[in-house]
Amino acid sequence: MTPESKYSNEGRNAPTWFFLFFDGIIPVGVAELFDDKKLRCLYIGNFGIVKKFQNKGVGSEFVDWIEKYCMSQNYRVIELTATPNSIGFYEKNGFESTDKCEGSFKKIINL
Ligand SMILES: CC(C)(COP(=O)(O)OP(=O)(O)OC[C@H]1O[C@@H](n2cnc3c(N)ncnc32)[C@H](O)[C@@H]1OP(=O)(O)O)[C@@H](O)C(=O)NCCC(=O)NCCS
């Protein structure tokens, strides 16, 4: 990742990164991430796996990768707002709901 890979997202008032997840040379997933350095929080803004690769463990592998990235960058927590149909996926991956807003989930990575 380089600073040039960030871009300003007008809707969010924070620069975001897009990470692609590959199976060999085939892109199979995408995650949009942004952060709050003061809170040591990494937010997942958007997350998706290509349809024909869904339900094969790819999404969980990608979440594991994001968690390792978080550890390496010393973020404390990952937060996201889950769509209603993806809540079970995040629960299976160890995220807990918060009372911030509907569908809000978090996972503590570092203390
Ligand atoms: C939700 C999504 C990211 C899951 O990725 P995936 O690669 O299909 O998920 P995995 O195969 O890693 O599933 C891991 C576990 O979560 C479960 N799971 C997956 N999707 C689920 C869902 N929508 N609801 C409940 N459980 C789900 C799986 O059954 C699996 O459980 P198991 O370990 O007991 O077998 C993917 O289906 C997707 O991209 N959906 C469309 C976009 C979307 O909804 N993105 C999330 C927006 S925040």
The ligand as an SDF file (V2000), in Angstrom:
LIG
                    3D

 48 50  0  0  0  0  0  0  0  0999 V2000
  -21.3560  -12.0330    3.2170 C   0  0  0  0  0  0  0  0  0  0  0  0
  -20.1290  -12.5230    2.4060 C   0  0  0  0  0  0  0  0  0  0  0  0
  -19.0240  -11.4790    2.5060 C   0  0  0  0  0  0  0  0  0  0  0  0
  -19.6560  -13.8470    3.0440 C   0  0  0  0  0  0  0  0  0  0  0  0
  -18.4830  -14.3160    2.3650 O   0  0  0  0  0  0  0  0  0  0  0  0
  -18.3020  -15.8670    2.0290 P   0  0  0  0  0  0  0  0  0  0  0  0
  -16.9820  -16.0930    1.4290 O   0  0  0  0  0  0  0  0  0  0  0  0
  -19.4830  -16.3160    1.2650 O   0  0  0  0  0  0  0  0  0  0  0  0
  -18.3860  -16.4990    3.5180 O   0  0  0  0  0  0  0  0  0  0  0  0
  -17.6220  -17.7990    4.0840 P   0  0  0  0  0  0  0  0  0  0  0  0
  -17.7330  -18.8970    3.0870 O   0  0  0  0  0  0  0  0  0  0  0  0
  -16.2640  -17.4230    4.5470 O   0  0  0  0  0  0  0  0  0  0  0  0
  -18.5480  -18.1390    5.3420 O   0  0  0  0  0  0  0  0  0  0  0  0
  -18.0740  -18.2830    6.6540 C   0  0  0  0  0  0  0  0  0  0  0  0
  -19.1980  -18.7340    7.5550 C   0  0  0  0  0  0  0  0  0  0  0  0
  -20.2120  -17.7110    7.5710 O   0  0  0  0  0  0  0  0  0  0  0  0
  -21.4460  -18.2690    7.1310 C   0  0  0  0  0  0  0  0  0  0  0  0
  -22.1130  -17.2960    6.3030 N   0  0  0  0  0  0  0  0  0  0  0  0
  -21.6820  -16.8060    5.1120 C   0  0  0  0  0  0  0  0  0  0  0  0
  -22.5520  -15.8930    4.6620 N   0  0  0  0  0  0  0  0  0  0  0  0
  -23.5610  -15.8310    5.5790 C   0  0  0  0  0  0  0  0  0  0  0  0
  -24.7410  -15.0680    5.6660 C   0  0  0  0  0  0  0  0  0  0  0  0
  -25.0680  -14.1850    4.7280 N   0  0  0  0  0  0  0  0  0  0  0  0
  -25.5490  -15.2560    6.7600 N   0  0  0  0  0  0  0  0  0  0  0  0
  -25.2100  -16.1560    7.7200 C   0  0  0  0  0  0  0  0  0  0  0  0
  -24.0700  -16.8920    7.6990 N   0  0  0  0  0  0  0  0  0  0  0  0
  -23.2720  -16.7260    6.6400 C   0  0  0  0  0  0  0  0  0  0  0  0
  -21.0930  -19.5110    6.3250 C   0  0  0  0  0  0  0  0  0  0  0  0
  -22.1440  -20.4460    6.3230 O   0  0  0  0  0  0  0  0  0  0  0  0
  -19.8770  -20.0100    7.0580 C   0  0  0  0  0  0  0  0  0  0  0  0
  -20.2730  -20.7400    8.2050 O   0  0  0  0  0  0  0  0  0  0  0  0
  -19.5570  -22.1330    8.6210 P   0  0  0  0  0  0  0  0  0  0  0  0
  -18.1510  -21.7450    8.9980 O   0  0  0  0  0  0  0  0  0  0  0  0
  -20.3600  -22.6320    9.7610 O   0  0  0  0  0  0  0  0  0  0  0  0
  -19.6080  -22.9830    7.3890 O   0  0  0  0  0  0  0  0  0  0  0  0
  -20.4710  -12.8120    0.9180 C   0  0  0  0  0  0  0  0  0  0  0  0
  -21.5240  -13.7160    0.8550 O   0  0  0  0  0  0  0  0  0  0  0  0
  -20.8320  -11.5630    0.1180 C   0  0  0  0  0  0  0  0  0  0  0  0
  -19.9660  -10.9440   -0.4540 O   0  0  0  0  0  0  0  0  0  0  0  0
  -22.1320  -11.2160    0.0740 N   0  0  0  0  0  0  0  0  0  0  0  0
  -22.6030  -10.0800   -0.7220 C   0  0  0  0  0  0  0  0  0  0  0  0
  -22.0820   -8.7350   -0.2140 C   0  0  0  0  0  0  0  0  0  0  0  0
  -22.3170   -8.5390    1.2630 C   0  0  0  0  0  0  0  0  0  0  0  0
  -23.3580   -8.8720    1.8100 O   0  0  0  0  0  0  0  0  0  0  0  0
  -21.2900   -7.9590    1.9150 N   0  0  0  0  0  0  0  0  0  0  0  0
  -21.3280   -7.6280    3.3240 C   0  0  0  0  0  0  0  0  0  0  0  0
  -21.7470   -6.2040    3.4460 C   0  0  0  0  0  0  0  0  0  0  0  0
  -21.1330   -5.4720    4.9110 S   0  0  0  0  0  0  0  0  0  0  0  0
  1  2  1  0
  2  3  1  0
  2  4  1  0
  2 36  1  0
  4  5  1  0
  5  6  1  0
  6  7  2  0
  6  8  1  0
  6  9  1  0
  9 10  1  0
 10 11  2  0
 10 12  1  0
 10 13  1  0
 13 14  1  0
 14 15  1  0
 15 16  1  0
 15 30  1  0
 16 17  1  0
 17 18  1  0
 17 28  1  0
 18 19  1  0
 18 27  1  0
 19 20  2  0
 20 21  1  0
 21 22  1  0
 21 27  2  0
 22 23  1  0
 22 24  2  0
 24 25  1  0
 25 26  2  0
 26 27  1  0
 28 29  1  0
 28 30  1  0
 30 31  1  0
 31 32  1  0
 32 33  2  0
 32 34  1  0
 32 35  1  0
 36 37  1  0
 36 38  1  0
 38 39  2  0
 38 40  1  0
 40 41  1  0
 41 42  1  0
 42 43  1  0
 43 44  2  0
 43 45  1  0
 45 46  1  0
 46 47  1  0
 47 48  1  0
M  END
$$$$
